[in-house]
Amino acid sequence: MARAAKVLAGPQATWRNAPDLELTPILSHTLDAFYENGYHGTSVRDIARRVGLTVPAIYYHHENKEALLMALLDRSIDAVLGLCDEALAAAGDDPEQRFLNLIECLVLFMAHSTKIAYIDRDIRALSPANYKAYSAKRRRVERLMAGVISGGVEAGIFDVTAPTDTARALLGMVQSVAAWFQPEGRLPAQVVAAQYLDVSAHAVGATPAILRRVREGSAAVPA
């Protein structure tokens, strides 16, 4: 049971309770507009009206609408990478805990930052240069996930034949949390993370002992 307590328990680490991203009023209102109406359904005039500024004033701070989207995406992915690094550092060299921490970290970010996580859907509106820059950061997250899965395979605790493909599948599943999670809904974020840990552990072919520990740790999470 001592090992099980490490799953979804322990100190209130920053990566489990990340503060809200600090956004300027322009970016905060832009985020609301993009979340509510989508990138293509939002004009700079709409944003200016929400902020209480003129359109030229918006352009003084941001070159165009795409620059606003890129600024939000950059802040989001930089936050994700920082939290992932913290989660992995907290796990040390333990391959099981590295995987569990990374999944939990990403699910909690998606649940706590639904708006900014959800606008990832609009990345195809980016110019080729911006798309390439942002995609490079996203691939860092993919490499982290593939790396922890590979580490589990090497340690003999996971059983998958394609760590990179498995990582992509898990990240797609985790990304979907931002599309449906409601902060005031029936399931608290920590419960969702517990459920996704169970699914993820099965997806990587975790040993029965790990699956049992995940279930025991999840059972300790208050609903």
C-alpha positions in Angstrom: 0.0 0.0 0.0 2.9 2.4 0.6 3.7 2.3 -3.1 0.1 2.9 -4.1 0.1 6.1 -2.1 2.4 7.6 -4.6 -0.3 7.5 -7.3 -2.5 10.6 -7.1 -1.4 11.4 -3.6 1.5 13.1 -1.8 2.4 16.8 -1.5 0.6 19.5 -3.4 3.3 19.7 -6.1 3.2 22.6 -8.5 2.7 20.2 -11.4 -0.5 19.0 -9.8 -1.7 22.5 -8.9 -0.3 24.8 -11.5 -1.4 28.4 -11.2 -3.4 30.0 -14.0 -1.4 31.3 -16.9 -0.7 35.0 -16.6 -2.3 36.7 -19.6 -2.6 40.3 -20.6 -6.1 41.7 -20.8 -5.8 41.5 -24.6 -4.8 37.8 -24.6 -7.3 36.9 -21.9 -10.2 38.3 -24.0 -8.8 36.8 -27.1 -8.8 33.4 -25.4 -12.4 33.8 -24.5 -13.3 34.8 -28.0 -11.4 31.9 -29.7 -12.9 29.4 -27.2 -16.4 30.6 -27.7 -16.4 31.3 -31.5 -13.3 29.6 -32.9 -10.4 31.3 -34.5 -12.1 31.8 -37.9 -15.3 33.0 -36.2 -13.5 35.8 -34.3 -12.4 39.1 -35.8 -9.9 41.5 -34.3 -12.8 44.0 -34.1 -14.6 41.5 -31.8 -11.5 41.2 -29.6 -11.1 45.0 -29.5 -14.7 45.4 -28.4 -14.3 42.9 -25.6 -11.1 44.5 -24.3 -12.4 48.1 -24.7 -9.7 49.2 -27.1 -9.6 50.2 -30.7 -8.4 47.9 -33.5 -5.2 49.9 -34.0 -4.5 49.6 -30.3 -4.7 45.8 -30.6 -2.3 45.9 -33.6 0.1 48.0 -31.6 0.6 45.1 -29.3 0.1 42.2 -31.7 0.9 42.2 -35.4 -2.3 40.4 -36.5 -4.9 37.8 -35.4 -2.5 35.0 -36.1 0.0 36.6 -33.7 -2.6 36.5 -31.0 -3.3 32.8 -31.6 0.5 32.1 -31.6 1.0 34.0 -28.4 -1.7 31.9 -26.6 -0.4 28.6 -28.0 3.2 29.5 -27.1 2.2 30.2 -23.5 0.2 27.1 -23.3 2.8 24.7 -24.6 5.6 26.3 -22.6 3.5 25.8 -19.5 2.9 22.2 -20.4 6.6 21.5 -21.0 7.6 23.1 -17.7 5.0 21.1 -15.8 6.0 17.9 -17.5 9.7 18.5 -16.5 8.6 19.1 -12.9 6.5 15.9 -12.9 9.3 13.8 -14.3 11.9 15.3 -11.9 9.6 14.4 -9.0 9.5 10.8 -10.1 13.3 10.5 -10.3 14.5 7.4 -12.2 11.6 5.2 -11.3 10.1 4.2 -14.8 6.7 3.4 -13.3 6.3 6.7 -11.5 7.7 8.7 -14.4 4.9 7.4 -16.6 2.2 7.8 -14.0 3.3 11.4 -13.2 3.4 12.4 -16.8 -0.1 11.1 -17.5 -1.5 12.7 -14.4 0.3 16.0 -15.1 -1.1 16.2 -18.6 -4.7 15.2 -17.7 -4.7 17.8 -14.9 -3.5 20.5 -17.2 -6.2 19.8 -19.7 -8.8 19.8 -17.0 -7.6 22.9 -15.3 -6.8 24.9 -18.5 -9.7 23.8 -20.8 -9.9 27.0 -22.7 -6.3 27.4 -23.6 -5.9 23.7 -24.2 -8.9 23.6 -26.4 -7.7 26.2 -28.9 -5.0 23.8 -29.9 -7.7 22.7 -32.4 -6.9 25.9 -34.4 -3.3 25.3 -35.1 -4.0 24.7 -38.8 -4.8 28.4 -39.1 -1.1 29.1 -38.4 1.3 30.1 -41.2 3.8 27.4 -42.2 6.6 29.1 -40.1 4.5 29.4 -37.0 3.0 25.9 -37.5 6.5 24.5 -37.7 7.7 26.3 -34.6 4.7 25.3 -32.5 4.7 21.7 -33.8 8.3 21.4 -32.7 7.3 22.1 -29.1 4.4 19.7 -29.3 6.8 17.0 -30.5 8.9 17.5 -27.3 5.8 16.4 -25.3 5.5 13.4 -27.6 9.1 12.5 -27.2 8.8 12.7 -23.4 5.8 10.4 -23.5 7.5 7.9 -25.9 10.6 8.1 -23.7 8.8 7.1 -20.5 7.0 4.3 -22.3 10.3 3.0 -23.7 11.8 3.2 -20.3 9.0 1.0 -18.9 9.5 -1.5 -21.7 13.2 -1.7 -21.0 12.5 -2.2 -17.3 10.2 -5.0 -18.1 7.1 -3.4 -16.6 5.3 -2.4 -19.9 4.6 -4.5 -22.9 4.1 -2.5 -26.1 5.7 -3.0 -29.6 5.5 0.7 -30.7 6.2 3.2 -27.9 6.0 6.2 -30.2 2.6 5.2 -31.7 1.4 4.4 -28.2 2.5 7.8 -27.0 0.6 9.5 -29.8 -2.5 7.5 -29.0 -2.4 8.4 -25.3 -1.7 12.1 -26.0 -4.7 12.2 -28.3 -6.8 10.7 -25.6 -5.5 13.1 -23.0 -6.0 16.1 -25.3 -9.7 15.3 -25.6 -10.2 16.1 -22.0 -10.1 19.8 -22.8 -13.1 19.3 -25.2 -15.5 17.9 -22.6 -14.3 18.5 -19.1 -16.4 21.0 -17.1 -14.8 22.4 -13.9 -18.2 22.5 -12.2 -19.3 19.1 -13.6 -19.9 15.8 -12.0 -16.3 14.5 -12.0 -13.5 16.5 -10.2 -10.3 16.8 -12.2 -8.5 14.4 -9.8 -11.0 11.7 -10.4 -10.7 12.1 -14.2 -6.9 11.9 -13.8 -7.4 8.7 -11.8 -9.6 7.1 -14.5 -7.2 8.1 -17.2 -4.3 6.6 -15.3 -6.1 3.3 -15.2 -6.8 3.4 -19.0 -3.2 4.5 -19.7 -1.7 1.8 -17.6 -3.7 -0.8 -19.5 -2.7 0.8 -22.8 1.0 0.3 -22.2 0.5 -3.3 -21.0 1.6 -2.5 -17.4 2.2 -5.5 -15.1 -0.6 -6.7 -12.9 1.2 -5.3 -9.9 1.2 -1.8 -11.4 -2.4 -2.1 -12.4 -3.3 -3.1 -8.9 -1.4 -0.1 -7.4 -3.1 2.3 -9.8 -6.5 1.0 -8.8 -5.6 1.2 -5.1 -4.3 4.7 -5.6 -7.3 5.8 -7.5 -9.7 4.3 -4.9 -8.1 6.7 -2.4 -9.1 9.8 -4.5 -12.3 11.5 -3.1 -15.1 11.7 -5.7 
